[in-house]
Amino acid sequence: MVSPLEIRRKMFHVASGLILMGLFFTDLLTPRVLLILLIIGTVLSYLSRRYQLLGVWWCLTNFDRPEYLASFPGKGAWFFVLGFLLSAALFQKEVALAAMSILVIGDPLSHLIGSHFGSIKHPFSDKKFIEGHIAGAFVSSYIASYFVPWGIALCGAVAGMFMEGVDIVIHTDPVDDNVVIPLAAGIVITLLLWI
């Protein structure tokens, strides 16, 4: 069962992602602006460990996981912006938009569907379900197909959703899927566009 907090988080994930995609599509959001947002987010996260900043603290208590409030407030949002930044910096605009849409739509959908209807566990995760990844891949590939051909979008979405379920750990810290999903999707899409 998905908690009300997780539903709010997923809704915020989709809404903020679509806004950022729209701004990136219209060239109002550039890698430089994303880097500035990341720096501001770093400062706010650091300050939020010591102070309850007006507005910021409300967002954190309503959308952040409680286990991150003491150690890394805004962790999900920070890595979300990093995923957008890496996509914008590394890939052509159409590929970046396709990879972003797989993150924005596929990630929350895979969690919600997998939590409710999942019965087949991902081979590399005890917490993720294949049914969620399939739903996330199909729906997000439809959105990504506005930017790249549908077959290529589907392959990128499948790669992104598969990698979302792989727990990658560097030292003792897991790599956030908000970075893994768009990078995996963008790399596969780029390679298939070259073929």
ABEGO torsion letter per residue (X at the ends): XBBAAAAAAAAAAAAAAAAAAAAAAAGABBAAAAAAAAAAAAAAAAAAAABBBBGAAAAAAAABBAAAAAABBGAAAAAAAAAAAAAAAABBAAAAAAAAAAAAAAAAAAAAAAAAABABBBAABAABBAAAAAAAAAAAAAAAAAABBAAAAAAAAAAAAAAAABBBBBEABBBBAAAAAAAAAAAAAAAAAAX
